[in-house]
Amino acid sequence: MVSDNGGAVGGGCEPELSESLRTFGAVLKALREEAGLTQEQFAPLVRYSPAYIAKIEQGKRFPPRELLKRSDEVLGAVAARVLEAAAKSLTRKAGLASWFRQWAGIEEEAISLYAYECRAIPGLLQPEPYIRALFDRHLPPLTEEQAERQVTSRLARQQLLVERPNTTFSFIIEQALLERRMGGPVVTKALLDHLIAVGRYRNVELQVMPLLQEEHSGFEGEMYLAETTDHRWLGYVEGHGTSMLISDPKAVSHMLQRYGKMRGQALSHQATASLLERMRGAL
């Protein structure tokens, strides 16, 4: 995917920062400072974390709609109109960078995150050797500098798993992704070790969809789902240089139904842990 998990939600390349995102971030920072507020003071007033506000001001995250509404209450109507005008250049750009950064922002604030992958291990679960194996095979080829930037970005993003202990993470991955041995046995060993370790986190449920499964509701492909702090669900899909944020309640409901079915069809969390241990021992 091209997310990081958004550059690569599961296995793609994160787009460069766009000038429009940098501009919006600079405007937000100027308005915040004009109001005499630090990031630490401003963030709780608009109900986001200081780290998230910092990333928006740096042009690294797509600003959520709620930020514009909440800024009206904190910065005033005039400042809110300035932000609204700055945001229009973003909403007109419906390309990959915008979609991914918007999803990455949703991920950082979500209280529940679900992922089903049939193409590559989800970005949040990839150990460094696996990440490097993916980017070594990226087409068109990346420069050394580009690849290093992607690796660093993805590893940093994985801190979500430990920085948000109250967020529920659920992952369903196809057994074929483990059997494939992407990058060779050394990379696969690192992957299995990592999955076994992450699977022990209290807030992470990891399930493997077995190779033989006659009842499989994931035939429509990979999917990502997030529950927001106001308990709305959003979906995200991507692949082959395209991506889509799904907010239509009916469409998201269908995704949730499919995901729920798959949780019952995949191996349980405990059975998955046992399978990973057996595969690790067989290497």
PyMOL commands that set and color helices and strands:
alter all, ss='L'
color gray80, all
select helices_A, chain A and resi 19-34+39-45+50-57+65-75+77-91+96-109+123-125+128-136+144-157+160-163+175-179+185-198+249-265+269-282
alter helices_A, ss='H'
color red, helices_A
select strands_A, chain A and resi 112-117+168-174+204-209+223-227+233-239+242-246
alter strands_A, ss='S'
color yellow, strands_A
deselect
rebuild
show_as cartoon
